[in-house]
Amino acid sequence: MSPIPLLPDRYYHIYNHGNGSDLLFREPANYAYFLKKYAQYCAPVADTFAYCLMANHFHFFVRIKPDAELAIHFEISDKLRPVEWQAQLARQLSQKFSNFFNAYAKAYNNHFGHKGALFLNPFKRKEVIDERYYNQLIYYIHHNPVKHGFSSEISRWPYSSFQSLLSDKSTLLCRDDVLNWFGGRDAFIAFHANTD
């Protein structure tokens, strides 16, 4: 079954797992490098609301940027028919994410002498259609390290967007959007404190 296409102005839960029992991140520098590559390849085409990186898998909640921004970024001709435009755009968007994963895997494989595919292929993506699900998805993403036993508390896991969303420091995250969905910073914290 073909993966769903990535399309402009749509929201997606993007996630993947290491191939077999492979770890994606073995040391702190791996997490930082992964996010650096994400910023290089994906930030130009996607707005990011939340993420979490764990030793063997990761999650992102993103919105693909609008048509006009993507047309400029990809230098797509406006002479294409709408169907051709959407097909070309979907291919290029998917390729951006694939290039990101490939760039990380190449560096990882070189560094650790790893052979073969690092990630399951293709990367997983689910369209998020219902706005009411945004908060639940962000909660799910931030609670993943606790769920899988990597951390006892979400606030102690250094490789998620939770602390960045609460910080005043500059970030590539769409912090204002996220906090507004929750009804503010205090409501965001209270929602995440719920363990049900």
Summary of the structure (lengths in Angstrom):
residues: 196
radius of gyration: 17.1
end to end distance: 33.8
largest distance: 54.0
contacts: 544
relative contact order: 0.18
helix: 48%
strand: 16%
